[in-house]
Amino acid sequence: MTFFIFPVKRNRIVMSSYHSARDYTCNPKYITEYLKRHESGKYELVWAFADPERWKGIKGVRSIKIHSLTWLYYMLTAKVIVYNRNPETYLPKRKGQLVINTWHAGGAYKKVGFENALLTPLDRWKAEQFEEYVDLFVSSSEAFTKSNIESYHYRGRILKSGMPRNDFFFRPKAVAKVSARVRRKYGADGDSFVVLYAPTYRGDVLNPAERKTEFPYQAVREVLTKRLGMKTGGSESTSPRRDVLREISGSGKDSPCPDVRIWRREHHEDTNVYENAEGVTDVSGEPDMQDLLAAADLLITDYSSSIWDFAILRRPSFLFCPDLADYESSDRGFFTPIGEWPGYLVRSEEELLKRLLSYDAAEAEKKAEDHLRALKSYEDGGASRRIAAVIDDWTANH
């Protein structure tokens, strides 16, 4: 290949996020930001985007067009390549290159690899190349290692580090600052009660399926407004996170009945069009899901692994799954039975509203803690540092 006349550059790192390469986000983003803060100027940081012009202003990062000739040159001359998805195994891998896969989900939820019931012949071929192509797989938990990683028949090096994108969740003041910024952006003050509704993806990248269940936005707002206005039952307490938020943002005293906001976040691969609803803010264009999780008081999803990240924050979450029977029979299936996930599983609108009115915050926190413990979480806030150490060692000694 012509590009082989160019040597591999010891300090060059190429990264991208998701197959869409749409945003500067997920684990590769947090590795990049860590390297910029702690090892400024040491590495040439290159990001591949579908629209590089949109991201050309990222300080310290070169933006290039994914799948272009320029991209091919950088991929074949990079010392380190970082993915959060299945890599382009059709590209030749050169001697001395380090390929890191951080993945894009924690826990052990929807099936992947050879366990995926929707595996296409192309996906199978990619999975077969996986072990030889990837040098380091980042794991969020023992359950992830035994389910997700082993589902690719991967026997290479595994870094038991947690996910870089969750590192700042272990720093309360960092969470509070992000929360205050994102809330200002979407018009929710520090006393607003923010519900993040984040359903997962249906179908596959080539054939997206429309969600068949409509979310009861107004009923959820009414129930939570009623709950937050109660004077008894322990439902009007403040959390340490909110106390820190007030310290950072300077917001005022507790409101006896906070304004309830619903933020809707569609999956980044979802191309379907959904109707707007009164009192609902569409935050699907926000590049970083972690920022939204940091700002939310409560998460409602269905089958999304965001439930893992939110459990680290110890906040209440709900799995709204009226289509569970159809989903289990038509989609990939689950590694961990859905009844063992950290969120409250509800199968109907009526059940969701009843549970929202009656859930206990302390019980929700314990449910999250028990789940992280059961899956033997590796998350502790040090993932980016550990990955940077691997990169440093590789570039110095290979």
Secondary structure, DSSP 8 states (H G I E B T S, - for coil): -GGGGS--EEEEEEE--TTT--SS-HHHHHHHHHHHHHSTTTSEEEEEESSGGGGTTSTTEEEEETTSHHHHHHHHHEEEEEESS---TTS---TT-EEEE--S--SS-B--GGG-TT--HHHHHHHHHHHHH-SEEEESBHHHIIIIIGGGT--SEEEE---GGGGGGG-HHHHHHHHHHHHHHTT--TTSEEEEE-----B-SSSB----S---HHHHHHHHHHHHT-SSTTTT---HHHHHHHHHH---S--SS--EEEEE---TT--------TTEEE-TT-S-HHHHHHH-SEEEESS-THHHHHHHTT--EEEE-TTHHHHHHHS--BSS-GGGSSSEEE-SHHHHHHHHHH--HHHHHHHHHHHHHHTTB--SS-HHHHHHHHHHHHHHH-
